[in-house]
Amino acid sequence: MPFLPELEHKQGELDEAHSLQASPEKVVELAVKHKVPSIAFTYNDPVIWGEFVIDISRLAQSQGLKSVMVTAGYITPEARPEVFSLYRRRQRRSQSIHRALLSQAYVSHLDPVLDTLKWLKEETDIWFEITNLIIPDENDNPDETKKLCDWVVENLGDRSSTSLHRVSPGLQTDR
């Protein structure tokens, strides 16, 4: 029975959510008003609403703000350059983060994600981190973890930022 870690934080009913509609301009305006140094795109994979992320990131950059994207990296090769264009490193101290969540329980096709990681390493100067979610009784086999680590070293180098996270959720799904 797989777990959905995001739901640990969001166990309320959908109609209890206090959502707001906000334009890219409004998002950046609020970040500037509250002196937030960066805007993070998380929970829902930002590549699904890439145009909105691009618009916000462009405006944020013009205001001196950074953007952080947490994504599984499941994106077509044609869309990668535009979606990641605003995450290029501008100076040594100004880095953007792309986090790939590598968990077979959440990624329907792993090869496109691995291709995105190789592309990020070979074609960009984007700093990225790989996070592998270890789900009890799903993908907690040490051989799988070794296989992932071997792939990372072989394809991304032994200085790649990689972390393993054990999922201990309070909510289970039936899928």
C-alpha positions as CSV (number, residue, x, y, z in Angstrom):
1,M,0.0,0.0,0.0
2,P,1.9,3.1,-1.2
3,F,2.0,6.3,0.8
4,L,1.5,9.9,-0.3
5,P,3.8,12.0,1.9
6,E,2.3,15.3,0.7
7,L,-1.1,14.3,2.2
8,E,0.4,14.1,5.7
9,H,0.4,17.9,5.6
10,K,-2.9,18.3,3.8
11,Q,-5.4,15.9,5.4
12,G,-8.2,18.4,5.4
13,E,-11.2,18.2,3.1
14,L,-10.8,19.9,-0.3
15,D,-13.6,22.4,0.6
16,E,-11.6,23.4,3.7
17,A,-8.8,24.7,1.6
18,H,-8.4,28.4,1.7
19,S,-7.1,28.9,-1.9
20,L,-6.6,32.2,-3.6
21,Q,-6.3,33.1,-7.2
22,A,-3.1,35.1,-7.9
23,S,-1.5,36.4,-11.0
24,P,2.2,36.1,-11.5
25,E,2.4,39.8,-10.7
26,K,0.5,39.4,-7.5
27,V,2.8,36.5,-6.4
28,V,5.9,38.5,-6.9
29,E,4.3,41.6,-5.4
30,L,3.6,39.6,-2.2
31,A,7.1,38.2,-2.1
32,V,8.7,41.6,-2.4
33,K,6.2,43.1,0.2
34,H,7.1,40.4,2.7
35,K,10.8,40.5,1.9
36,V,10.9,36.9,0.8
37,P,14.3,36.1,-0.9
38,S,13.0,33.3,-3.1
39,I,9.8,31.8,-4.4
40,A,9.5,28.0,-4.3
41,F,7.4,25.9,-6.5
42,T,6.6,22.6,-4.7
43,Y,3.8,20.0,-4.0
44,N,2.2,20.0,-7.4
45,D,5.0,19.3,-9.8
46,P,5.7,22.8,-11.4
47,V,6.3,21.4,-14.9
48,I,2.6,20.8,-15.2
49,W,2.0,24.5,-15.0
50,G,5.3,25.5,-16.5
51,E,4.0,28.7,-18.2
52,F,2.9,30.1,-14.8
53,V,6.2,29.1,-13.2
54,I,8.1,30.8,-16.1
55,D,6.0,34.0,-15.8
56,I,6.5,34.2,-12.0
57,S,10.2,33.4,-12.3
58,R,10.9,36.1,-14.9
59,L,9.1,38.7,-12.8
60,A,10.8,37.5,-9.6
61,Q,14.3,37.7,-11.3
62,S,13.6,41.2,-12.4
63,Q,12.9,42.1,-8.7
64,G,16.1,40.4,-7.5
65,L,14.3,37.3,-6.2
66,K,15.4,33.7,-6.8
67,S,13.2,30.8,-7.7
68,V,13.4,27.2,-6.5
69,M,11.6,24.4,-8.3
70,V,10.9,21.0,-6.7
71,T,10.1,18.6,-9.5
72,A,10.2,15.0,-10.5
73,G,11.8,16.2,-13.7
74,Y,9.3,14.4,-15.9
75,I,9.4,16.8,-18.8
76,T,9.9,16.5,-22.6
77,P,13.3,17.4,-24.0
78,E,11.6,20.1,-26.1
79,A,10.2,21.8,-23.0
80,R,13.3,21.6,-20.8
81,P,15.2,24.6,-22.1
82,E,12.4,27.1,-21.6
83,V,11.2,25.7,-18.3
84,F,14.7,25.6,-16.8
85,S,16.0,28.8,-18.6
86,L,15.4,31.0,-15.5
87,Y,17.2,28.5,-13.3
88,R,20.6,29.1,-14.8
89,R,23.2,30.1,-12.3
90,R,23.9,33.8,-12.7
91,Q,26.7,34.2,-10.2
92,R,28.6,31.8,-7.9
93,R,26.4,32.7,-4.9
94,S,23.2,32.7,-6.9
95,Q,22.2,29.2,-7.6
96,S,18.8,27.7,-8.4
97,I,17.7,24.3,-7.3
98,H,16.0,21.5,-9.1
99,R,15.2,18.5,-7.0
100,A,14.3,15.2,-8.7
101,L,12.3,12.9,-6.6
102,L,13.2,9.5,-7.7
103,S,10.7,7.0,-6.4
104,Q,9.2,4.3,-8.7
105,A,6.0,4.6,-6.7
106,Y,5.5,8.2,-7.9
107,V,7.1,8.2,-11.3
108,S,5.3,6.3,-14.0
109,H,8.3,6.3,-16.3
110,L,11.7,6.7,-14.9
111,D,13.8,7.0,-18.1
112,P,12.5,10.5,-18.9
113,V,13.4,11.6,-15.4
114,L,16.9,10.1,-15.7
115,D,17.3,11.8,-19.1
116,T,16.4,15.2,-17.5
117,L,19.0,14.7,-14.8
118,K,21.7,13.9,-17.4
119,W,20.6,16.9,-19.5
120,L,20.8,19.2,-16.4
121,K,24.4,17.9,-15.7
122,E,25.6,18.0,-19.3
123,E,23.8,21.0,-20.8
124,T,23.3,23.5,-17.9
125,D,25.0,25.0,-15.0
126,I,21.9,24.5,-12.8
127,W,22.7,23.2,-9.3
128,F,20.4,20.3,-8.6
129,E,19.8,17.7,-5.9
130,I,18.4,14.2,-6.2
131,T,16.1,13.0,-3.4
132,N,15.1,9.4,-3.4
133,L,12.1,8.6,-1.2
134,I,12.4,5.2,0.5
135,I,9.0,3.8,1.0
136,P,8.7,0.9,3.5
137,D,7.8,-2.4,1.7
138,E,7.7,-0.6,-1.7
139,N,11.3,0.3,-2.7
140,D,13.3,-0.2,0.5
141,N,15.4,-3.0,-1.0
142,P,19.2,-2.2,-0.5
143,D,19.9,-3.6,-4.0
144,E,17.6,-0.9,-5.5
145,T,19.4,1.8,-3.5
146,K,22.8,0.6,-4.6
147,K,21.6,0.5,-8.3
148,L,20.4,4.1,-8.0
149,C,23.7,5.2,-6.4
150,D,25.7,3.4,-9.1
151,W,23.6,5.1,-11.8
152,V,24.2,8.6,-10.2
153,V,28.0,8.1,-9.9
154,E,28.2,6.7,-13.5
155,N,26.0,9.4,-15.1
156,L,26.2,12.4,-12.9
157,G,29.5,12.0,-11.1
158,D,30.5,11.2,-7.5
159,R,30.0,14.8,-6.4
160,S,26.3,14.9,-7.2
161,S,24.1,16.0,-4.3
162,T,21.9,12.9,-3.5
163,S,19.9,12.1,-0.4
164,L,17.7,9.3,0.7
165,H,14.6,10.0,2.7
166,R,12.6,7.4,4.5
167,V,8.9,8.1,4.2
168,S,7.0,7.6,7.5
169,P,3.5,9.0,6.7
170,G,0.4,9.0,8.8
171,L,-1.8,8.5,5.7
172,Q,-1.9,5.5,3.4
173,T,-3.6,5.2,0.0
174,D,-5.3,2.2,-1.5
175,R,-3.5,2.3,-4.8
